[in-house]
Amino acid sequence: MTSQYWMGDFFIDLSRNQITRRQQSQTLAPKALAVLTCLAENQGKVVSHETLLSEVWSGSIVSPNSLQRSIAQLRKALGDDGKVQVYIKTHAKQGYSLECDVRWLHENDPTAPGSIDENPIGYALAGEAISDTGMADRPHSSKTGLWLGSIAVGIILLGIVGYQYLSPEQAPQLTFDTLRSITATDDKEFDASYTPDGQYIVFHRYLDKLCANQLWAKNINTQQEILLTKDWGAYGRHSFSSDGKRLVFLATEPCGESITQLNCYNLVSLDFEKALASPQQPSVILQCQNSQVQQPVWLSDDNIALLQKHSERWKLISYSISGNRSTDIYELQDGNLIHFAYSASDDLIAVTSIHENGRHYIEMLKPDGRMVSSHPIEYPQEIPESRLLYPNFDPLNEQLVFSTGRQLFTLSYDGKVSKISSPFSDTMQQPEFHPDGKRLLMIKGPYDSDIVSLPLSQIAETATAGPWPSFERSTVGEDFAIFQPDGDLIAFQSERSGEQQLWISTGNGPQQLTRFPVDTSIAGFDWSADGNSLLVNANNVLTQVFLDSTQKAFPLAYPVSRLYQWDSQSNTALLLLRIQGVAKLVEYDLGNSEIIEVSDKRVLWALKSEDGRLIYKDTLDQFWQPGPVEPRHIEPLNGQAGRAKSFVINGNAIYAINAENQLWTYDLTNDTFTILGEVTADVDYLSDINQTQLLMTIQVAAKKEVVELSFSE
């Protein structure tokens, strides 16, 4: 079937997911266009709901609402009305029909938008070029043939020259030549950006192991640091107004007994000019709300763009300060938004998103929601296709820039990715350009943590005595250590080789088990019951790794955000899957690839007990277990979640460390809660426990600093 057709005066291009009318194009979801095409193939006939669902969502279990949403999207794009129904007619309890003419196009059809101009000469030349009769059968002299040949050559030359002058100019390849520290202190600094005039750098300085931070500015010329906020607070990433006079960011505060979220989000602003003279208290623009929002960006003096979570999906909205109301800019019905960036000079928004087909897209929008372009991102070999991208605008070239850790890349508006040459091997994040486009800020600095192995009895006997000796020590992070079943090995992840890898050790020197590629992200691993292999989630893919380093991959239809637990005996795994961009807690059967959703709650951590009970912790730090009708809240564990999102289970008992540095346990069999003892303040989290020993991760250093990279001319 052709991928292009006319429907009335609308041109449908399935290869681009676009509907075009009078040179105005709209990008629609592939499923919506598939519904339209099914109706077009049966033009004038009633197509039942069942037929549309089976044709468009073949092999998937969906609700009729999916079809209704697609019809609503189509009617909006066509300018149709549910009452008048000019194009798509509803037949009550039967289905839908398409009530306009349809004309299918063949390849190189001149009536497609952008094809050969509709004029007699154009048609004649096109006809001669593809004629079956040949030039010898035509009553032309040799001079006529030469004349036509000259015209053809001329057209080709004009096309080449026109392409050179009219095609988009390729952005220059960026290369670094200088790196210098901006905030060389013992504190942790994040979220750095330049002021719109380029005279200051504004960054956030954090208290160690707490969420509290302050905003600071640094004068680029004098190197003077200036405190901007009067008190410590839980402040999010900031954005400047176009005139550079005000900052906007999110501030969180406790919500008490709120059952909908752990923190309340206040949208606040700061007068930058006044704060340069003396620290200021941020003023509230929008009071605490129940809905979750993130990443405020100033579009104009009166409008601020934010991502707002609705039904577990993010949508982009614009909030009017003077009108105290919001309007939707962009959302996906069967996908999810990841990130957005705004270019004030071009008045353009770039959105990275996941569509219903699982592919990642880069979409360019105007602040009023008008779609400029939509293209799938063409991932290079160096980046897994499931990797979430957070790009920012390059102000001089029509492209964006993002980091994967040790590597930097450019992302064009049409989805092409190119690697940036860099002599630096440090892990760096959050690229933010200077207005002159010749330098950018990034956040650099390793996290240094060690593994501690202690007898359980020592916790109760010595309380907070320390420091404790490290089981394994390096100058980078050693994390998530777990005991080998019925063995002496301990498996853990570490960057000591330069990348995140799995290691095993008995305490007498570690052995590297994996050799994953650059910028690999490991999000969970677990031992098999016999202790001869581990299942690891690396780059969102499950891989079984044996002790001789051989591997076996388990490809899934969806990216794996987190592996919580592996039951090798039943060959099932407890996973957090990203389905159409939405995280879902599932149990996955590695044998038959069956996926069972086990909870509709937003989950931070989940494990099963020895007797098969599922225990999970939600985003409110509350513990739950499934009940006969609905999940049962484990009330004795309120307030015991601590700083870490994880907990461990041994047998039928839960173990974790709370905010008071107390190691506790909860016996699921007899519902008893017990404090076992205290740990030192440098403990980040408990990673595993058996009958006699425990494993913990302790923080040695967590330095982060702002650095500036300069590009070669």
N, C-alpha and C positions, 0 to 999 in steps of 0.2 A: 504494500500500500504506500502511496506517495505521502511524504511528510509535509506537503504544502497544499493548501486549497483556499478557494474564495468562498465565503459565506456571506451572501449579500455584498455589501461594500467593505466587509472585514476580510483581511488577509491573515490566514492562520499558518504559522510556521512552527511545526512541532519540533524541529531540530533546535530551535532557539527558545522554545516555550513562550512564544510571543504571539500577541494579537495586534495587528496594525490597521489603522484607519486614518486616511489623510495624513500620512507621514508621522502619525503619533503612535508609538509602540508601547504596549504594556506587557510585562512579564507575569505569567500565571503559573501556578503549581502544576506540575506534570499530570497529576491525577485529574485536576479540573479540565485540562485540555483533552485528556483521554475520554472523559465523559462527553465533552462537546463532539469529539470525533466519532464516538459511538452513535450519538444522535444524528450526526451528519451522514453517516453511512446508511442510516435508516430515515432519511429526510422525509418529513410529512407523515411518518408512521409513529405510533405510540410504542415507546420502548419501556418495558416494565422495570420497576425498581430492582427486582431480582436479577434481570438480565444485565442491568448496568453494574450492579454490585459484583456479579460473577465475572463480567468482562473486564472491568477496570481493576478490581481488587482480587483477582484470581489467586487462590491459594492462601488468602489472608482472611482472618476473622475480624470483621469491622461492624460497627453499628450503622443503621440507616442514617444517622446524623452525619457521617462522613460524606454520603451522597448529597444530603441537603446542603452541607457547607460548600461543596463543589458547585452546586447549582447556584447558590447565592453569589459565589465568586464570579461565575460566568455572567450572571445577570448584571452585576456591578460593572464588569469590564465592557459589556455590550451596551451599557446605558439602558438596560431593560428594566422593567418594573414588575414586581410580583403580582400586581393587580392588572396592569394593561397587558403584559406578556406578549410583546411584539415578536421576539425571537424564540424563546423557549416557553412552551405552553405546558402547564400542569394539568394532568388528567387525574382527577380525584380517585384515589385507591387503585390507580392503574400504573401511572408512570409519567413520562415526559415525551414531548415531541418537538422537533426543530421545524419552525414554520417560516423558512426562507430558502431561497435557491442556494444550491451548493455546486461549485464547479471545481473538479479535481485537477491539479496541475501535474504535468509531466516534467521530466528533467529539462532544464534550460528553457522553460516556457517563458516567452518574452512578456507575458502579462504579470509576472511576479514583480513586486516592488524592487527597484534597484537593478532590473535586467535591462536589455537593449531598449533604447528610446523608441517609442512607437511612432515611426515615420516611414514613408515609402522606401527611402533609400536604405534605411536600416534593415527593413524586412527583405529587400532585394539582396543585399550583401549577405545577410544571414542565410537566405534561401540558397544562394549560389554556393555558399560554403558547405552546405550539408546536402546538396542535390545528389540524387542517385544517377542522373543522366550523364554527368561529366561535362567538362568544357568542350570536348570534341563534338558533342551533339548540339552545341549552341551556335547560332548563326553570327559569331563574332569574328572579326578579323584578328590577326596576331597583334596589331597595334592596340585594339580594344583590350585584348588579354593583358598586354603589358601595362596598359593604363590602369586596369583594375588591380593588377598586381602591385603597381606603385602605390595605389590608394591603400591597399591592405598593409603594405610595409609602413606607409606613413601613419596609419592608425596604430600599429604596434609600437612605433617609435614615440608617438604622442602619448600612448598609454604608459610607456616606461618613464618618460619625462614627468608625466602627470603624477605617476605613483611616487616618484622621488620627491616631488614638491608638495603633494597633497596628503600623502600617507602620514600617520602620526610619527613624529620623530622619536627614535629610540632613546630612552633615558641613558645617560652615561653610566658606565660601570664605576661603582664607588669602591675606593680603597682607603685604608687607614694609613696614617704615618705617625700619629702621636697619641699617647694616653697619659693623662695626668689626674691626680687625685684632687677632688674638690673638698671633701669632708674627711680628712685624715685624723679621725678621733677614735676613741675606744667605744663610742656609742654605735647604735644601729640606725642608719638613715635609709629611708625609702622614698618613693613617690616624688622624685625630683623633676622640676620643669623650669624653663626659662620664663621670665616675664615677657609680655608681648613686645616690649621695646628692647629686649635682650640685655638689659642692664643688671638684672638680678637673677639669681637662682633660688627658687623656693623649694624646700624639702621638709620631710617629716622626720623628727628624731624621737626614737622609741625608748621607753623604759625597759630594762632587761626582763624578759619572760612575762611581761604584762602587755595588755592591749593599749595602755595609755601612751599618748604621744603629744608632742607640741609641734607647731609649725615654725620654721625658721627661714630667714632669707640671708643670702650672701651677696654682697656687692662685688661684681666681677672685677671692677677696677681697683677698689681699695682692699678687697678680701675681707672686709668687715662682716661678721656674722651678727644678725639682729633677730631677737626673739619676737615673734609676731602674736602668739596667743598667750593670754595671761595665765591660764591654768592648764594642767594636764587633762587630756580628754581622749575619748575613743573617736578620733577623727579619721575619715576616709580620704581617698585621693581627691585632690583639689583641681579646680579649673578657673581660669581667669576670664573676666568680662573682656569684651573686645577692646575697650579703652584702657585695660590694665589697672583699673582703679579698685576693683573688687574681686574677691575670691569666693567661690562657692564649693561646699563639700558636705558630706554627711557626718552627723554626730550621733552616736548611739547612747542610750541611757537605759537603765533597768526598767522593765515593764511590770515588775511586781508579780502578780498571779495571773498575768495574761496567759491564755491557753493557746494563742495563735502564733506567738513567736517569742524568742528569748529576749530580744532587744527591740526597743522602739527606735525608729529612724527619723531624726529631725534633719531637714534640709536647712543649712545655715550659711550665712555669708559673713565676710570679714572685710572691713575697709582697709585696703592695703596701704594707702598713703598714711592713714592715722596709725596703723600698726608699725610702720617704719619709725615713727616718732616715739611710740610707747606701746607695749603689749596690750591687745584688745581682747574683749570677750566676744565671741561670735554671736551674731543676732539671728534669731530663728525666722526663716522665710515660710516654712511649711511645718506645721505641728506634727507630732508623732502620729503615725498612721499604722493600721494593721497590715497593709500590703507591704511586700518586700520590694525595695528599690535599691539600685546601685548605679555607680558611675555617672554622677551629674556632670554635664558639660554645658557651658554657657554658649548658646547659639547667637543671641542678641541681648541687648540690655534688659529685655523683658521676658525672654524665653529661655528655658533651660531644658535640655534633653536628658532623659533618664531611661534606664532599663527598669521595667516593672514586671514582677513575676505574677502571672495570671494562669491558674489551672496548671501549675508546674511548668509553664512555658514563659519565656521572656518576650516582652514586646517593647518596642521603642516608642516613648511618648514625649510630648513637649508640654512643659508646665509653664503657664503664663503667671508671672508674679502679680501683675496688676489685676488680672481677672480672677486669680485664685482658682484656676481650672486647668485641666489637662486635656489634650487631644492626642489621638493615636497617630503616630507617624508610620510605623511599619510593624507587622507581625506575620508569622507563618502559622497556618492552621495545623499543618501536619509536619512540622519541623521545629527548629528552635534557633534563637539568636545566640551568638557567642559573645560578640564584642562589637563596639563601634568606635569610630574616631571622627573628628570634625576638623575640616579645613576652613578657617575663617576667611582666608584670602580668596578661595574659590567658592565659598558658601556651599560646601559639599560634604555629605556624610558617607563614610565607608562602613559597611556592615559585613562582618563575617558570620555565616550561618550554616546550619545543617538542614538540608531539605529532606523530604519524606523518602527520597531514594537513597539516603545515607551519605550523599556526596556533600562536600563542603563548598560553599559559594562565597564570592565577593560581590557585593551589591553596592552600587553607587546611587545615592538618593539626594534629592533636594530636601531642605528642612520641612517643606510642606507635605512630604511623603511621595512626591513624584519620582518614579523610577527612571533613572538615567541609563543604567545598564545592570545586567545580572549575568555572571559567568561562573561556571565551575572552576575551582582552583586546581591547577595542574601541578600536583605534588611531584617534586623531583625525587630521585632515588634516596637522597639523604634523609628525607622526612617521611615518617609513616603517614599514610593517608587518613588515619583517624586522629592525628595530632590537632589539637585546638590551637588556632592562631590568633594573636592579639597585636595586629599591626597598627602603626601610627604613620601619619602623613609625612612625606618628604616634601618640604615647602618649595623646592626649586624644580623638581621633576614630577611629572604626573605618575607617581607611584607611591607605595607605602613600604615601610621597613618593619621587620619583626625579628625576634631572637628565639632560638630554640635552646639556648644555654651557652654553649661554646661556639655556636655558629650564628651569623647574621645573614638575612636574606632580604631581597626586595620582592615586592608583590605588585604587579601591574594591575591596572583597572580591569583588564580582561582576563585576570586569573593566572598569569604566567609568573613563575617563581624563579629567581636567579640568586646564586650565592654571592655574597660580598667577600672580597679578599681581605683577610685580616692576619697580621703577624702575632696576634695575641691569643693565647689558649685559655684565658681565664673564663669562668662562668659569669656571664653578665646578662642582665634582664632589663626590661622597661626602657627601650630606646625612645628618647624625646629630643626632637631637633631644636636647634637654635633658629630664630627667625631668618638668619642669613643663609641657612641651609648647609653651612660648611663644617658644622660640628654637632655633636649630640651628647646628651647625658645618658648614662646607664648606671645600674646598681650592681656593684661587684662585692664579693666577699664570701668565703666558705663558711659552712656550718660544721663545727668540730664537735663530735660526740663520741663517747666510748661505751663499750658493753661492760656491765658489771654482773658477775655471777656470785650469788651469796646463798648460804644455807638459810632456810626459813627461820630457824631458831635464832640466828644472829640478829634478825630484825627485832624480835621481841626482847632480846636480852640487852642490846646496846643502844636501842632507841636511835637517836640522830647522830651517833658517833660516826666519824669518817675522817678523812676521805677513804673510800674503798678502792682497792686495787682494780685496775682495768683487766678484763679478760683478754681483750684485744685492743691495741692502741695504734693510732695513726694520727695525722694532722687534719684528717677530713672526717666526714660522718660515717659512723658504724651504727647501723640501725636494724630494728626488728629481728633480733636474735631469737631463734627457737630451737628447742631440744630435739635431737633425733630420737624417734621412738625406740626404746630398748637398745640404745647405743650411746657412744661417748661423744659423738660429733655435735657441734652447734653450727647451724646455718645462719648467715646474716648477709645483709647487703652493705656494700661499701663502694666509695669512689677512690680508693687508694691506688687503683691502676689508672686513674684519669677519667673513668666512666663508671656509671652505676653497674655493678656486677654482683653475682652471687658468690659467696665465699663459704668455706667450711673449715672448722678448726676444732682441735681437742684442747686448745690452750697452749700448744707447743709450736705455734707457727701456722698461719693460715694457708689454705690452698684455694686458688681461684678456680671456680667451677664453670663460669660462663665467660664468653667474649662477645657481648652484644656490641652493636655499632655505636658511633659517636652520638651523644645526647640522648641515649636510651633512658627511658623512665620506667622504673620498676614499681608497681603498685600492688604488692601482695605476693606471698609465696607460702607454701605449706608442704610438709613432709608426707610421703606415702606411709601407710600403716606399717610396712615392712622396713622402712628407713632406707630403701635402696634408691630412691629418687625424690625429686621435688617438683611440684607444679608451680610455675612462676608466671605472673602477668607482666610481660615486658612489652612496652609500646602497644598496649591495649590488646595483646594477643596472648592466649594461653599456650605455654610450652612446657612439656615434661622434660626435666633435665636429670639425667642419670649420673651416678657418682663417677663414671668414667668420662663425663662431659658430653656424651652423646645426647641428642635431643629429638623430641617428637612433638610436632606442632598440632594444635587443635583449632582449626579455623572456625570462627563463628560468623554469623551474619551481621553481628553488631559489635562495636568496640567494647572492650571490657574496661570499665573505669576502675574497678577494685576487685581483687580476689580476696575473700575473707577466709575461706576454709575449703579444704579438699578432703572428701571422704573417698579414699581410693578403693575401699572394699565395695561400696555401692557404686563407685565410679561417678559420683556427683560432686558438684562444686557450688558453693554459695558465692554469688557474684553480684556486683553492681554493674548492670549493663546500661549503655547509652543507646536507647531506642528512639530514633528520630530526634536526637538531641536531648531527650528526657531520661534522667537516671532512674532506674527501676531495680529493686532488690528481687533477684530471681534465684531459683535452684536449677542448675544446668546439668543434664545427663550427658556426659562425655561419650557415652556409647552410642546413643541414638539421636544426639543433638537436640533433644527435647528441652524446651524452656518453660518453666512454670513460675509465674509471678507469685511471690509469697507475701508481699505486703505492698499496700498502696501508700504507705507513709514515706516521708522523706527521711532516709536512714543515713546515719553517720558510720555505724559499725554494727556488725551482726556475726553471731556464732551459734553453733548448735551444741547442746550439752551431750553427755554420754548416752543419756536415754532418749535423745532425739528431739528435745525441746528447743525451739528457735528462740533466741534472746537477741533483741536489737535495741540500739540507742538512737533516738531521733534527734532532730536539730534543736530541740528544746532541752537536750541532755537528760531526757527521761528514758527509763528502761521499760521494755514491754516484752510480753510473750503472748503468742496466739492463744485465744480462748475458744470455747465451743461455739460462740456466736460472734464475739468481737474481741479484739486484742485486750489483754489484761495488763493494766499499769502496775508495775512493781513499786508501790509507794514507799517502802522502807529505803529505797535507793535514791529518793529525791535529794538533790544537793550533794551526791557522792561522786558525780561524774569526774570532777577534777579538771585539770587543764587539757589533758589529752583526750582525743575522741575515741581511743581504743580501750578495750578491756580484754581479759583472757578468761577462758573456762578450762578447768581441770576437773574431769569427772562430771559431777552435777553441781559444781560450785563456781560462782563468778568471783573474779579477783580484779581489783583496780586500785589506783592511788588517787585520793581526793585532793582538793585544793589546800587542805591543812597538812599535806605530806603524810597522810596516814594510809598505810596498806590495810585494806579491808577485804572481807569475803562475805558472800551471801550464799547460803546453802538452799538450793532450789527444792530439795526433798522435804526439809522440815521448816522452810521459810524463816531461817535465823540469820541475823546480821551480826558480824563480829569484827572489831578492830584488832588486827594482828600486831601492829607496831607502827613505828615512824621511820621515815626515810629522810635523807638529806635533801636540802632545798634545790640541789643541782640535778635531781632526778627529773627527767622529762616524762617518762612513762614506763609502765611494766609491760614487757614484751612476751614473757612466757613463764610458766610455773609448772613444777611437777610435785611429787610427794615430799621432796626434801629440799629442793633448790628453786631459786627464782632468777630470772634474767631481767635486767633493767637497762635503759639507755640514760646515760648522764650527759649533761651539756658541759662541754669544756669551754667553748667559745662560740659566739654567734655574731661575729662582726660583719656589718654591712656598711658600705661607704658609697658615696656618689663619685663617679669618675666622668671625665669628659674625653671623648674621642674626636680627633680632628681628621678630616679627609684630605687626601692629596689633591692638589689642583689638577 
